[in-house]
C-alpha cells in the first residue's frame, strides 16, 4: 500500500537548484494510535491512516482476551482476536505474507495488560500461538505494556513477546533486546499544553530522556502529550520516535502533507542590498517606474521567503507600505486577470477579464499613458507572455484563456519589449507584426538596440525547483539596459509568476524558492533606483493564493513550515511596498485600482 509508506515517511527528497538546496528533511516519528479500540473502526482506521504503532488495552474476562479502556466497557464481541488479530491475519494472506503492497511497512502492536499479569499473559500467549503467521512475521512486533512481568521474568515468555520499558528501569544485556521501546508519561516531565514553545528547563529534561533512550538503542514514546499541529512540530524537533495520538485523521493529513508544506534551505542566503534612501520619499516626479508583481504573494509567502533565506529579505528594507484591497467587480475573491488589470486600467472588472471593464469595453492601459510621456514600456514574466498579469498590460479580452486573441492585441499597444515563455501558436502571430523582432533567449537581445522586441524564452517557463536559476534577475538587468538610455524614462512591469503556482500546489518549497528569487529581482531594482535617483520601485501582488499561514520555522536554519487552507485564491488584502520619488503616495489602505492613479501621479509634474 503506497499510501502507507508516504504517510509514515513523509520525507522531502534531495534536490538542488541554482542558489538553493535542500537535504532530505523528514519527520522523525511514526504515528502511534493511542487507545485505538476507541476509534470508530478499530485497527482499520489506524492502518489506512498509516499508523506504524497501534495500542490495545486488554482484560482477561469470560475466558477470553477482550479489548476495552475500562472494565465496565468490556463486551464479549470486542475481543483481541476479532478487532486486531483476525484483520492482521487477513492482510498477511492477502499480500502473501506482507502487511501491504508496500513491503517496507512495519507494525508495532502494543498490548496494554489491564488484568493482573498472570494468568492474563498466559492466556494472551495461548491465543497468539493460534496465529503463527503473525508471531513469525518480521514486519510485526508485539510489545506488552501495563501489567508486564518483572524484567527478571521476561525470559519466561516466547521470544516474539517484547516489552515496553520505562526510563528508570535497568535491563541486563541478556534481556535488553526484548525492550525495543521506552514509554513515559509526558505530564510527569512537563505541564506544557502544546501552545507556543517549551521552557528551556522542560525542553532540557525531555531531550535528556530522548537522548539517553536513543543511546541505549531504543525508541521513545510519551503518553499524555499535547495532540495537535504545534505539538507535532515541536515534539518532532526533539526527536521522538512515536507520536502518540487520538487524532488519527488530522495527524495522518499533517504527515502526508509535511513533504509539501515544509522547507529547509541549506544554501547561502540570497544577496541583500542596503538602500541609501537618498531619493526615497522625495517629492520630485519619478522618471522611471518599476512595478514588480508577485503573483499570489501574501504576507505569509513573503515571510516564508524571509525565514527560508535565513532572516534576510530585500523587501523588508522598504519604508513606505500600503494595503491593497483586491476584490473583483463581480466577485469577492479576484483572479489574476482583474487583479492586475486594476493596476493597468484603474477600474474594477470581472473575473477572467483582461484590459476591459465589467461590460467588456476596452479601457486605456497604463503603457498608453506612459507612451504619451515618451517612456518605453517593458513587460517581463516568469511564465507565458499571455498569462493574465502580463496580458493585462497590452490586451483587451473578456476571457483570459483567449491566448491567441491576446497576442493579436499586442500589435495595437505601445509595448517596446515583451519577455516571457512562449506557448503554441503565439510566435506565428507575432511574426506577422512588422514592428516587432523576435528572439528566443534574453542573451539574443542585442546591446544598444532601439528596436521593439518580443523575447520568447523557454527558460522563463521553468520553476526554480526545475532549474530556472538566475533567469529572472538576468532578464531584469537586460531590460534595464534596454530601457534606461531613453531620455524620457521607462515603465517596467516584471511578474514573479510562479509564487502563485507554488501556492496553488500548496508546495512550500516552490513558494519559498520563487519568493527568494523574486526578492533578488527586488534587490536589483533597489540597486538601480539608488544609482539612478529618479526611479520609483513598487512591489505588490494581484491577490493572495493558498490561504497560507506559517505554523513553524527557524530563522537560523532557514526552515519554515506552513498550512494552506485552500488551493485557490483568497480575499485577503495584499501589501504594497514603494521606494523612491513620491513613494509616500502608496501608504495607506485603498482599492487595487488606486495603484493605477498613484503611479500616474508619481510621474506627473
Secondary structure, 3 states (H helix, E strand, C coil): CHHHHHHHHCEECCEEECCEEECCEECCCEEEECCHHHCCCCCHHHHHHCCCEEEEEEEEECCEEEECCCHHHCCCCCEHHHHHHHHHHHHHHHECCECCCCCCCCEEEEEEECCCHHHHHHHHHHHHCCCHHHHHCCCEEEEEEECCCCHHHHHHCCCCEEEEECCCCCCCHHHHCCCCEEEEEHHHCCCCCCCCCCCHHHHHHHHHHHHHHHHCCCEEEEECCCCCHHHHHHHHHHCCCEEEECCHHHHHHHHHHHHHHEEECCCCCCCCCCCCCCCCCCCCCCCEEEEEEECCCCHHHHHHHHHHCCCCCHHHHCCEEEEEECCCCCCCCCCHHHHHHHHHHCCCCCCCCECECCCCCECCCHHHHHHHCCCEEEEEEEEECCCHHHHCCCCCECCCCCHHHHHHHHHHCCCCEEEEECCCCHHHHHCCCCCEEEECCHHHCCCCCCCEEEEECHHHHCCCCCCCCCHHHHHHHHHHHHHCCCCCCEEEEEEECHHHHHHHCCCHHHHHHHHHHHHHHHHHHHHHHHHHCCEEEEEECCCEECCEEEEEEECCCCEEEEEECCCCEECCCEEEEEECCCHHHHCEEEECCHHHHHHHHHHCC
